[in-house]
Amino acid sequence: MDLGLGGKSVLIIGGARGIGYAAAQEVAAAGGCIALADIDGDAAGEAASRLAAATGARVVGIRMDVTAPDEIAAGLETISAEFGGIDGLVISAAVLDDKLFLESGPTDWQRMIDVCLYGPLNVLHAVLPKMIEAGSGHVVCMATDAARVGQARLSYYAAAKAGVIALVKSIAQEVGRHGITLNVVSPGATNTELRQEREEGMRAQMGDEAYQKRVQKVERMYPLRRIGEPQDHAGIIALLLSDRASWLTGQVISINGGFVMP
């Protein structure tokens, strides 16, 4: 299916790895131009070079800290100079903890809220005026099914992402008249580098035998008997960035192997 992304410019924040990079691969395959933004500027540059070499797409890599409005503004200027504007936006930047709520504290909560909730607030506040001026745009924000049903050891992560869901639904009502759509992709457990780092910490804490039992238990909770891969989300994200989904806005799309069926 031709998504009509040829020549369209897409900014993917958190695009150096994980679901963000998988989405970039899908957009590149559809002919889009991509700006990969990440707090790790070197990783963004390396990922951009790798993607451009593999696909022939126009790709730039830039450093962007979603907690720093001045840095977001500078990044948008770079993208504007390179591509002339932004047709699509994916916000996939995140941090992840593994703590019981009563083992956490205000420093943990603040870091999570700053990146996972204030980050999208900052980015959307900077990007949407340009989309309104253009009279079109497609936005995808990443959340989590933990935000919809709750999950032990992810309380303040789930809370921040629940805020993103409410934010997207509210803004979608405000800017739809300008031809702009905003939707949420809500993953289940996905084999990203961020999750791998968390899992390695759990393995070290639990020991290998107990950890392997946990892995088997988790997989049995999914009707499809596996956790997700970044590529499982990429096609839906690309669709939401296209005019094929131009009458779809304010929605939360769970991609979770059947773990949650809300």
JOTA-V496263 format. One record per helix or strand of 3 or more residues. SS is the DSSP state (H for helix, E for strand). FROM is the first residue (numbers start at 1). LEN is the number of residues. If there is no record, write none. Layout:
SS_FROM_LEN ; SS_FROM_LEN
//
This chain:
E_9_5 ; H_18_12 ; E_33_6 ; H_41_15 ; E_59_5 ; H_69_15 ; E_88_4 ; H_101_3 ; H_106_29 ; E_137_6 ; H_146_4 ; H_155_24 ; E_180_8 ; H_193_14 ; H_208_13 ; H_231_10 ; H_243_3 ; E_252_4
//
